[in-house]
């Protein structure tokens, strides 16, 4: 559920500004409550001010705008806006998680201080002059005394027993929409839109789940307990595959060793490999998720803007996303290949025909093709961990040092 923002002000003199604030906040993922819009919940049994307070209770943010108009008076000769402020103040005093942000048009703030200065100045000479100034109306403010007293009330803030100084007594003066948005950004900590934040959070969860899928604990799989001396020496399946089969499939000159005739494995390794065709269906390696990875790529969330080109460039992070998606898709395709079918049949045969009594077992070139694809999952695992670390710590170093080349396997030789 999106956080809700209640905007309190007179409507006529803030009509365009209220609309602009609503548009900005909703574009950034907030639900905005304004009484003049259809999404403002109204109970037919409630009065206007009661409806406002009922909506306010469900909000996490309260924005107050004070302008040139007092607005309609309600009970106790208080304006609706003033009553909304007091309701928000009461909620905060009661512990409701409501953040308050108060604004006043700058000319009003200046006029208030000017009038206060004149009153103080003429009070020295004559109480009558001071009273005349105090009671004189304004050509731009419809009820100066009320609005100035309202500002004074806000500046007194909210007092809590545990704090010596009042809180929420800061009033921000503004000249234009930009001033308001700057303050909202700082107060709401809007560095990016909530939809973008949500997407990044979902992406991190997806990456984390994929990492867990790769961290299948070979020693923890039930069937492993029947292997006796043939149990996997490494804790995790991918570690075993990479450390065992990269040196079997490639030589130090980066030439494949399995072309034409496959490879010969010692009995213990063939026994373990035969178990792979049982283990793989028990893992979720075939089901690595890319939904939010694809969404991030399609929305260009991590592209960088190039001012000189007036266009977006690939960043190291966005390049990593593209490469990761390509590798995952290729990885998942091996499970739909003829290589996988050959591997399954060959491993099943090795497990049952007694040939494991031989010192060496030949693994066909087709099965080696599947093994090679499976072993390259370690590259996906390492890149996924690096990207997750970058998103978690906001530090690109893990990707700066990452080997994106096709010779990734050489470090295991």
DRENDO-1510 file (C-alpha; in Angstrom, 1 decimal, always signed):
<recs>
REC; n; res; u; v; w
REC; 1; UNK; +0.0; +0.0; +0.0 .
REC; 2; UNK; +1.3; +3.4; -0.9 .
REC; 3; UNK; +1.9; +6.0; +1.8 .
REC; 4; UNK; -0.9; +8.6; +2.0 .
REC; 5; UNK; -0.5; +12.4; +2.1 .
REC; 6; UNK; -3.1; +14.8; +3.4 .
REC; 7; UNK; -2.9; +18.3; +2.0 .
REC; 8; UNK; -4.6; +21.0; +4.1 .
REC; 9; UNK; -5.2; +24.5; +2.8 .
REC; 10; UNK; -7.9; +26.8; +1.5 .
REC; 11; UNK; -8.8; +25.7; -2.0 .
REC; 12; UNK; -9.5; +28.8; -4.1 .
REC; 13; UNK; -6.2; +30.5; -3.7 .
REC; 14; UNK; -4.2; +27.2; -3.9 .
REC; 15; UNK; -6.1; +25.5; -6.6 .
REC; 16; UNK; -3.3; +25.3; -9.1 .
REC; 17; UNK; -0.6; +24.6; -6.5 .
REC; 18; UNK; -2.7; +21.8; -4.9 .
REC; 19; UNK; -3.1; +20.1; -8.3 .
REC; 20; UNK; +0.6; +20.4; -9.0 .
REC; 21; UNK; +1.5; +18.9; -5.6 .
REC; 22; UNK; -0.9; +16.1; -6.1 .
REC; 23; UNK; +0.5; +15.3; -9.6 .
REC; 24; UNK; +4.1; +15.3; -8.4 .
REC; 25; UNK; +3.5; +13.1; -5.3 .
REC; 26; UNK; +1.3; +10.6; -7.2 .
REC; 27; UNK; +4.0; +10.3; -9.9 .
REC; 28; UNK; +6.4; +9.4; -7.1 .
REC; 29; UNK; +4.1; +6.7; -5.8 .
REC; 30; UNK; +2.1; +8.5; -3.0 .
REC; 31; UNK; -1.6; +8.6; -2.5 .
REC; 32; UNK; -2.7; +12.2; -2.1 .
REC; 33; UNK; -5.9; +13.1; -0.1 .
REC; 34; UNK; -7.5; +16.4; -1.1 .
REC; 35; UNK; -11.2; +17.1; -0.4 .
REC; 36; UNK; -11.9; +18.4; -4.0 .
REC; 37; UNK; -10.9; +15.1; -5.7 .
REC; 38; UNK; -13.0; +11.9; -6.1 .
REC; 39; UNK; -10.6; +9.7; -4.2 .
REC; 40; UNK; -11.4; +11.6; -1.0 .
REC; 41; UNK; -13.5; +9.3; +1.1 .
REC; 42; UNK; -16.7; +10.9; +2.3 .
REC; 43; UNK; -19.2; +9.4; +4.7 .
REC; 44; UNK; -22.7; +10.6; +4.1 .
REC; 45; UNK; -23.3; +10.8; +7.9 .
REC; 46; UNK; -20.2; +13.0; +8.5 .
REC; 47; UNK; -19.8; +16.7; +8.3 .
REC; 48; UNK; -17.2; +18.2; +6.0 .
REC; 49; UNK; -14.7; +18.7; +8.8 .
REC; 50; UNK; -15.4; +15.2; +10.2 .
REC; 51; UNK; -14.8; +13.7; +6.7 .
REC; 52; UNK; -11.4; +15.6; +6.6 .
REC; 53; UNK; -10.4; +14.3; +9.9 .
REC; 54; UNK; -11.5; +10.7; +9.1 .
REC; 55; UNK; -9.2; +10.8; +6.0 .
REC; 56; UNK; -6.4; +12.4; +7.9 .
REC; 57; UNK; -6.3; +9.5; +10.4 .
REC; 58; UNK; -5.3; +7.1; +7.5 .
REC; 59; UNK; -2.4; +9.3; +6.3 .
REC; 60; UNK; +1.3; +9.2; +7.1 .
REC; 61; UNK; +2.1; +12.7; +5.9 .
REC; 62; UNK; +0.4; +16.1; +6.6 .
REC; 63; UNK; +1.2; +19.1; +4.4 .
REC; 64; UNK; -0.2; +22.5; +5.5 .
REC; 65; UNK; -0.3; +25.5; +3.1 .
REC; 66; UNK; -1.1; +28.9; +4.4 .
REC; 67; UNK; -1.9; +31.7; +1.9 .
REC; 68; UNK; -3.9; +34.9; +1.7 .
REC; 69; UNK; -7.3; +33.6; +2.6 .
REC; 70; UNK; -8.5; +32.4; +6.0 .
REC; 71; UNK; -11.2; +30.1; +4.6 .
REC; 72; UNK; -14.6; +29.3; +6.1 .
REC; 73; UNK; -15.1; +29.5; +9.8 .
REC; 74; UNK; -16.4; +26.4; +11.6 .
REC; 75; UNK; -17.1; +25.7; +15.3 .
REC; 76; UNK; -15.3; +27.8; +17.9 .
REC; 77; UNK; -14.7; +30.4; +15.1 .
REC; 78; UNK; -11.9; +28.4; +13.8 .
REC; 79; UNK; -11.2; +27.9; +10.1 .
REC; 80; UNK; -11.5; +24.4; +8.5 .
REC; 81; UNK; -7.7; +24.5; +7.8 .
REC; 82; UNK; -7.0; +25.4; +11.4 .
REC; 83; UNK; -9.2; +22.6; +12.7 .
REC; 84; UNK; -7.4; +20.1; +10.4 .
REC; 85; UNK; -4.1; +21.3; +11.8 .
REC; 86; UNK; -5.3; +20.8; +15.3 .
REC; 87; UNK; -6.5; +17.3; +14.4 .
REC; 88; UNK; -3.1; +16.5; +12.9 .
REC; 89; UNK; -1.4; +17.9; +16.0 .
REC; 90; UNK; -3.6; +15.7; +18.3 .
REC; 91; UNK; -2.8; +12.6; +16.3 .
REC; 92; UNK; +0.9; +13.3; +16.6 .
REC; 93; UNK; +0.6; +13.9; +20.3 .
REC; 94; UNK; -1.2; +10.5; +20.6 .
REC; 95; UNK; +1.6; +8.8; +18.9 .
REC; 96; UNK; +0.2; +8.5; +15.4 .
REC; 97; UNK; +3.1; +8.1; +12.9 .
REC; 98; UNK; +2.2; +11.4; +11.1 .
REC; 99; UNK; +4.9; +13.6; +9.7 .
REC; 100; UNK; +4.0; +17.3; +9.4 .
REC; 101; UNK; +5.2; +19.9; +6.9 .
REC; 102; UNK; +4.0; +23.5; +7.1 .
REC; 103; UNK; +4.3; +26.2; +4.4 .
REC; 104; UNK; +3.4; +29.8; +4.2 .
REC; 105; UNK; +3.6; +32.2; +1.2 .
REC; 106; UNK; +6.7; +34.4; +1.7 .
REC; 107; UNK; +4.9; +37.7; +1.3 .
REC; 108; UNK; +2.6; +36.8; +4.2 .
REC; 109; UNK; +5.6; +35.9; +6.4 .
REC; 110; UNK; +7.3; +39.2; +5.5 .
REC; 111; UNK; +4.1; +41.2; +6.1 .
REC; 112; UNK; +3.6; +39.5; +9.5 .
REC; 113; UNK; +7.1; +40.5; +10.6 .
REC; 114; UNK; +6.7; +44.1; +9.2 .
REC; 115; UNK; +3.4; +44.6; +11.0 .
REC; 116; UNK; +4.8; +43.2; +14.2 .
REC; 117; UNK; +7.7; +45.6; +13.9 .
REC; 118; UNK; +5.4; +48.6; +13.3 .
REC; 119; UNK; +3.2; +47.7; +16.3 .
REC; 120; UNK; +6.3; +47.5; +18.5 .
REC; 121; UNK; +7.7; +50.7; +17.2 .
REC; 122; UNK; +4.5; +52.8; +17.7 .
REC; 123; UNK; +3.7; +51.2; +21.0 .
REC; 124; UNK; +6.6; +53.2; +22.4 .
REC; 125; UNK; +5.0; +56.4; +21.2 .
REC; 126; UNK; +1.3; +55.7; +21.5 .
REC; 127; UNK; -0.8; +52.7; +22.4 .
REC; 128; UNK; -3.6; +54.1; +20.2 .
REC; 129; UNK; -1.3; +54.1; +17.1 .
REC; 130; UNK; -0.3; +50.6; +17.8 .
REC; 131; UNK; -3.9; +49.5; +18.2 .
REC; 132; UNK; -4.8; +51.2; +14.9 .
REC; 133; UNK; -2.1; +49.4; +13.0 .
REC; 134; UNK; -3.1; +46.1; +14.6 .
REC; 135; UNK; -6.7; +46.5; +13.6 .
REC; 136; UNK; -6.0; +47.8; +10.1 .
REC; 137; UNK; -6.9; +45.3; +7.4 .
REC; 138; UNK; -4.9; +44.3; +4.4 .
REC; 139; UNK; -5.4; +44.6; +0.7 .
REC; 140; UNK; -3.9; +41.1; +0.0 .
REC; 141; UNK; -4.9; +39.1; +3.1 .
REC; 142; UNK; -8.6; +38.8; +3.9 .
REC; 143; UNK; -8.1; +38.4; +7.7 .
REC; 144; UNK; -4.6; +39.3; +8.8 .
REC; 145; UNK; -5.1; +38.9; +12.5 .
REC; 146; UNK; -6.5; +35.4; +12.2 .
REC; 147; UNK; -3.8; +34.2; +9.8 .
REC; 148; UNK; -1.0; +35.7; +11.8 .
REC; 149; UNK; -2.4; +34.1; +15.0 .
REC; 150; UNK; -2.6; +30.8; +13.2 .
REC; 151; UNK; +1.0; +31.1; +12.2 .
REC; 152; UNK; +1.9; +31.9; +15.8 .
REC; 153; UNK; +0.0; +28.8; +16.9 .
REC; 154; UNK; +2.0; +26.6; +14.5 .
REC; 155; UNK; +5.3; +28.2; +15.6 .
REC; 156; UNK; +4.6; +27.0; +19.1 .
REC; 157; UNK; +4.8; +23.5; +17.9 .
REC; 158; UNK; +3.9; +20.3; +19.7 .
REC; 159; UNK; +5.3; +19.7; +23.2 .
REC; 160; UNK; +6.1; +16.2; +24.5 .
REC; 161; UNK; +6.8; +15.5; +28.1 .
REC; 162; UNK; +10.1; +13.8; +27.3 .
REC; 163; UNK; +11.4; +16.7; +25.2 .
REC; 164; UNK; +12.2; +20.1; +26.6 .
REC; 165; UNK; +11.9; +21.8; +23.2 .
REC; 166; UNK; +8.7; +21.7; +21.0 .
REC; 167; UNK; +8.6; +19.7; +17.8 .
REC; 168; UNK; +6.9; +20.4; +14.4 .
REC; 169; UNK; +7.2; +24.2; +14.8 .
REC; 170; UNK; +9.2; +24.8; +11.6 .
REC; 171; UNK; +7.3; +26.9; +9.0 .
REC; 172; UNK; +8.8; +27.0; +5.5 .
REC; 173; UNK; +8.2; +30.2; +3.5 .
REC; 174; UNK; +7.9; +29.7; -0.3 .
REC; 175; UNK; +7.6; +31.8; -3.4 .
REC; 176; UNK; +6.9; +29.1; -6.0 .
REC; 177; UNK; +6.2; +25.4; -6.6 .
REC; 178; UNK; +9.9; +24.6; -6.8 .
REC; 179; UNK; +10.4; +25.8; -3.2 .
REC; 180; UNK; +7.7; +23.4; -2.0 .
REC; 181; UNK; +9.0; +20.5; -4.0 .
REC; 182; UNK; +12.5; +21.0; -2.7 .
REC; 183; UNK; +11.3; +20.9; +0.9 .
REC; 184; UNK; +9.0; +17.8; +0.2 .
REC; 185; UNK; +11.9; +16.0; -1.4 .
REC; 186; UNK; +14.1; +16.6; +1.7 .
REC; 187; UNK; +11.4; +15.8; +4.2 .
REC; 188; UNK; +10.1; +12.7; +2.4 .
REC; 189; UNK; +13.6; +11.6; +1.4 .
REC; 190; UNK; +12.5; +11.4; -2.3 .
REC; 191; UNK; +15.7; +10.6; -4.2 .
REC; 192; UNK; +13.7; +8.4; -6.6 .
REC; 193; UNK; +10.1; +7.5; -7.1 .
REC; 194; UNK; +8.4; +5.0; -4.9 .
REC; 195; UNK; +7.7; +2.7; -7.9 .
REC; 196; UNK; +11.4; +2.7; -8.7 .
REC; 197; UNK; +12.2; +2.0; -5.0 .
REC; 198; UNK; +9.7; -0.8; -5.0 .
REC; 199; UNK; +11.1; -2.3; -8.2 .
REC; 200; UNK; +14.6; -2.2; -6.9 .
REC; 201; UNK; +13.5; -4.0; -3.7 .
REC; 202; UNK; +11.7; -6.7; -5.7 .
REC; 203; UNK; +14.8; -7.1; -7.9 .
REC; 204; UNK; +17.0; -7.6; -4.9 .
REC; 205; UNK; +14.6; -10.2; -3.5 .
REC; 206; UNK; +14.6; -11.9; -6.9 .
REC; 207; UNK; +18.4; -11.9; -7.0 .
REC; 208; UNK; +18.6; -13.2; -3.4 .
REC; 209; UNK; +16.2; -16.1; -4.2 .
REC; 210; UNK; +18.3; -17.0; -7.2 .
REC; 211; UNK; +21.4; -17.0; -5.1 .
REC; 212; UNK; +19.7; -19.4; -2.6 .
REC; 213; UNK; +18.7; -21.7; -5.5 .
REC; 214; UNK; +22.4; -21.9; -6.5 .
REC; 215; UNK; +23.4; -22.6; -3.0 .
REC; 216; UNK; +21.8; -26.0; -3.0 .
REC; 217; UNK; +23.6; -27.9; -0.3 .
REC; 218; UNK; +24.6; -31.2; -1.9 .
REC; 219; UNK; +25.3; -32.7; +1.5 .
REC; 220; UNK; +21.9; -31.8; +2.6 .
REC; 221; UNK; +20.0; -33.6; -0.1 .
REC; 222; UNK; +18.4; -36.8; +1.2 .
REC; 223; UNK; +19.8; -39.1; -1.5 .
REC; 224; UNK; +23.4; -38.1; -0.6 .
REC; 225; UNK; +23.4; -40.1; +2.6 .
REC; 226; UNK; +23.3; -43.4; +0.6 .
REC; 227; UNK; +26.6; -42.5; -1.2 .
REC; 228; UNK; +29.0; -43.5; +1.6 .
REC; 229; UNK; +32.5; -42.6; +0.4 .
REC; 230; UNK; +31.0; -41.0; -2.7 .
REC; 231; UNK; +29.5; -38.0; -0.9 .
REC; 232; UNK; +30.2; -34.6; -2.4 .
REC; 233; UNK; +33.3; -33.1; -0.9 .
REC; 234; UNK; +32.1; -29.5; -1.3 .
REC; 235; UNK; +29.2; -28.1; +0.7 .
REC; 236; UNK; +27.5; -26.6; -2.4 .
REC; 237; UNK; +26.7; -28.3; -5.7 .
REC; 238; UNK; +27.9; -25.5; -7.9 .
REC; 239; UNK; +31.3; -25.3; -6.1 .
REC; 240; UNK; +31.7; -29.0; -6.7 .
REC; 241; UNK; +30.8; -28.8; -10.4 .
REC; 242; UNK; +33.1; -25.8; -11.0 .
REC; 243; UNK; +36.1; -27.2; -9.2 .
REC; 244; UNK; +35.7; -30.7; -10.5 .
REC; 245; UNK; +34.7; -30.3; -14.1 .
REC; 246; UNK; +36.2; -27.1; -15.5 .
REC; 247; UNK; +39.7; -28.8; -15.4 .
REC; 248; UNK; +38.1; -31.9; -17.0 .
REC; 249; UNK; +36.5; -30.0; -19.9 .
REC; 250; UNK; +39.3; -27.5; -20.7 .
REC; 251; UNK; +43.0; -27.5; -20.8 .
REC; 252; UNK; +45.3; -24.6; -19.8 .
REC; 253; UNK; +45.5; -23.4; -23.4 .
REC; 254; UNK; +41.8; -22.9; -23.3 .
REC; 255; UNK; +41.1; -25.8; -25.6 .
REC; 256; UNK; +38.1; -28.2; -25.0 .
REC; 257; UNK; +39.0; -31.7; -24.0 .
REC; 258; UNK; +35.7; -33.4; -24.7 .
REC; 259; UNK; +35.4; -32.9; -28.5 .
REC; 260; UNK; +35.0; -36.1; -30.5 .
REC; 261; UNK; +35.2; -38.6; -27.7 .
REC; 262; UNK; +34.0; -37.1; -24.5 .
REC; 263; UNK; +36.0; -37.5; -21.3 .
REC; 264; UNK; +37.0; -40.4; -19.0 .
REC; 265; UNK; +36.2; -40.1; -15.4 .
REC; 266; UNK; +37.4; -42.1; -12.4 .
REC; 267; UNK; +34.8; -44.3; -10.8 .
REC; 268; UNK; +34.2; -42.0; -7.8 .
REC; 269; UNK; +33.6; -38.9; -10.0 .
REC; 270; UNK; +31.4; -40.9; -12.4 .
REC; 271; UNK; +29.4; -42.1; -9.4 .
REC; 272; UNK; +28.9; -38.5; -8.2 .
REC; 273; UNK; +28.1; -37.3; -11.7 .
REC; 274; UNK; +25.4; -40.0; -12.0 .
REC; 275; UNK; +23.8; -38.6; -8.9 .
REC; 276; UNK; +23.6; -35.1; -10.6 .
REC; 277; UNK; +20.7; -36.2; -12.8 .
REC; 278; UNK; +18.8; -37.1; -9.6 .
REC; 279; UNK; +19.8; -33.9; -7.8 .
REC; 280; UNK; +19.1; -31.4; -10.5 .
REC; 281; UNK; +15.3; -31.9; -10.6 .
REC; 282; UNK; +15.3; -31.5; -6.8 .
REC; 283; UNK; +16.8; -28.0; -7.1 .
REC; 284; UNK; +15.3; -24.9; -8.6 .
REC; 285; UNK; +18.2; -24.3; -11.0 .
REC; 286; UNK; +15.7; -24.7; -13.9 .
REC; 287; UNK; +13.4; -22.1; -12.4 .
REC; 288; UNK; +15.7; -19.0; -11.9 .
REC; 289; UNK; +13.5; -15.9; -11.9 .
REC; 290; UNK; +14.1; -13.0; -14.2 .
REC; 291; UNK; +10.8; -11.2; -14.1 .
REC; 292; UNK; +12.0; -8.1; -12.3 .
REC; 293; UNK; +15.4; -8.2; -13.9 .
REC; 294; UNK; +13.7; -7.9; -17.3 .
REC; 295; UNK; +11.5; -5.1; -16.0 .
REC; 296; UNK; +14.5; -3.1; -14.7 .
REC; 297; UNK; +16.2; -3.6; -18.1 .
REC; 298; UNK; +13.0; -2.6; -20.1 .
REC; 299; UNK; +12.5; +0.5; -18.0 .
REC; 300; UNK; +16.1; +1.6; -18.3 .
REC; 301; UNK; +16.2; +2.1; -14.5 .
REC; 302; UNK; +20.0; +2.2; -14.3 .
REC; 303; UNK; +20.9; +3.9; -17.5 .
REC; 304; UNK; +23.0; +7.1; -17.2 .
REC; 305; UNK; +22.1; +10.3; -19.0 .
REC; 306; UNK; +24.7; +11.7; -21.4 .
REC; 307; UNK; +24.3; +15.5; -21.6 .
REC; 308; UNK; +26.5; +15.8; -24.7 .
REC; 309; UNK; +24.5; +13.2; -26.6 .
REC; 310; UNK; +21.1; +14.1; -25.1 .
REC; 311; UNK; +20.6; +10.4; -24.7 .
REC; 312; UNK; +21.1; +7.6; -22.3 .
REC; 313; UNK; +24.2; +5.4; -22.1 .
REC; 314; UNK; +24.6; +1.9; -20.7 .
REC; 315; UNK; +26.1; +2.0; -17.2 .
REC; 316; UNK; +28.3; -0.8; -15.8 .
REC; 317; UNK; +25.3; -1.9; -13.7 .
REC; 318; UNK; +22.8; -1.9; -16.7 .
REC; 319; UNK; +25.4; -3.8; -18.8 .
REC; 320; UNK; +25.7; -6.3; -16.0 .
REC; 321; UNK; +21.9; -6.7; -16.0 .
REC; 322; UNK; +21.9; -7.4; -19.7 .
REC; 323; UNK; +24.7; -9.9; -19.4 .
REC; 324; UNK; +23.1; -11.7; -16.4 .
REC; 325; UNK; +19.7; -12.0; -18.3 .
REC; 326; UNK; +21.5; -13.4; -21.3 .
REC; 327; UNK; +23.4; -16.0; -19.2 .
REC; 328; UNK; +20.4; -17.1; -17.3 .
REC; 329; UNK; +18.3; -17.6; -20.4 .
REC; 330; UNK; +21.2; -19.7; -21.9 .
REC; 331; UNK; +21.5; -21.6; -18.7 .
REC; 332; UNK; +17.8; -22.4; -18.6 .
REC; 333; UNK; +17.8; -23.5; -22.2 .
REC; 334; UNK; +20.3; -26.4; -21.5 .
REC; 335; UNK; +17.5; -28.1; -19.6 .
REC; 336; UNK; +15.4; -28.2; -22.8 .
REC; 337; UNK; +18.2; -29.4; -25.0 .
REC; 338; UNK; +19.0; -32.9; -26.4 .
REC; 339; UNK; +22.2; -32.7; -24.4 .
REC; 340; UNK; +20.2; -32.9; -21.2 .
REC; 341; UNK; +18.2; -35.9; -22.4 .
REC; 342; UNK; +21.4; -37.7; -23.4 .
REC; 343; UNK; +22.9; -36.8; -20.1 .
REC; 344; UNK; +19.9; -38.2; -18.1 .
REC; 345; UNK; +19.8; -41.5; -20.1 .
REC; 346; UNK; +23.6; -42.0; -19.8 .
REC; 347; UNK; +23.7; -41.3; -16.1 .
REC; 348; UNK; +20.8; -43.6; -15.4 .
REC; 349; UNK; +22.5; -46.3; -17.4 .
REC; 350; UNK; +25.8; -45.8; -15.6 .
REC; 351; UNK; +24.0; -46.1; -12.2 .
REC; 352; UNK; +22.3; -49.4; -13.0 .
REC; 353; UNK; +24.5; -51.4; -15.4 .
REC; 354; UNK; +27.3; -52.3; -13.1 .
REC; 355; UNK; +29.9; -50.5; -15.2 .
REC; 356; UNK; +30.9; -48.5; -12.2 .
REC; 357; UNK; +33.1; -51.4; -11.3 .
REC; 358; UNK; +35.4; -50.2; -14.1 .
REC; 359; UNK; +38.3; -47.9; -13.1 .
REC; 360; UNK; +37.3; -45.2; -15.7 .
REC; 361; UNK; +33.9; -44.4; -17.3 .
REC; 362; UNK; +33.6; -42.6; -20.6 .
REC; 363; UNK; +31.2; -39.7; -20.6 .
REC; 364; UNK; +29.9; -38.8; -24.1 .
REC; 365; UNK; +30.5; -35.5; -25.9 .
REC; 366; UNK; +26.7; -34.8; -25.7 .
REC; 367; UNK; +26.7; -35.3; -21.9 .
REC; 368; UNK; +29.8; -33.2; -21.7 .
REC; 369; UNK; +27.9; -30.4; -23.5 .
REC; 370; UNK; +25.2; -30.4; -20.8 .
REC; 371; UNK; +27.8; -30.6; -18.0 .
REC; 372; UNK; +29.6; -27.6; -19.5 .
REC; 373; UNK; +26.4; -25.6; -19.6 .
REC; 374; UNK; +25.6; -26.6; -16.0 .
REC; 375; UNK; +29.0; -25.8; -14.7 .
REC; 376; UNK; +28.8; -22.3; -16.2 .
REC; 377; UNK; +26.0; -21.7; -13.7 .
REC; 378; UNK; +28.8; -20.7; -11.3 .
REC; 379; UNK; +29.4; -17.7; -13.5 .
REC; 380; UNK; +25.7; -16.7; -13.1 .
REC; 381; UNK; +26.0; -17.3; -9.4 .
REC; 382; UNK; +29.1; -15.1; -9.0 .
REC; 383; UNK; +27.6; -12.3; -11.2 .
REC; 384; UNK; +24.3; -12.4; -9.3 .
REC; 385; UNK; +26.2; -12.1; -6.0 .
REC; 386; UNK; +28.2; -9.1; -7.3 .
REC; 387; UNK; +25.1; -7.3; -8.5 .
REC; 388; UNK; +23.3; -7.9; -5.3 .
REC; 389; UNK; +26.3; -6.5; -3.4 .
REC; 390; UNK; +26.3; -3.4; -5.5 .
REC; 391; UNK; +22.6; -2.8; -4.9 .
REC; 392; UNK; +23.0; -3.4; -1.2 .
REC; 393; UNK; +26.1; -1.3; -0.6 .
REC; 394; UNK; +25.9; +1.2; -3.5 .
REC; 395; UNK; +29.5; +0.3; -4.3 .
REC; 396; UNK; +30.4; -0.7; -7.9 .
REC; 397; UNK; +33.7; -2.4; -7.0 .
REC; 398; UNK; +32.4; -6.0; -7.2 .
REC; 399; UNK; +31.4; -5.3; -10.9 .
REC; 400; UNK; +34.6; -3.3; -11.7 .
REC; 401; UNK; +36.6; -6.4; -10.9 .
REC; 402; UNK; +34.3; -8.9; -12.5 .
REC; 403; UNK; +35.4; -11.0; -15.4 .
REC; 404; UNK; +32.7; -10.8; -18.1 .
REC; 405; UNK; +34.9; -12.6; -20.7 .
REC; 406; UNK; +34.2; -16.1; -22.2 .
REC; 407; UNK; +37.4; -17.3; -20.4 .
REC; 408; UNK; +35.8; -17.3; -17.0 .
REC; 409; UNK; +36.5; -20.9; -16.5 .
REC; 410; UNK; +40.3; -20.4; -16.7 .
REC; 411; UNK; +40.6; -19.4; -13.1 .
REC; 412; UNK; +39.6; -23.0; -12.1 .
REC; 413; UNK; +42.3; -24.6; -14.2 .
</recs>
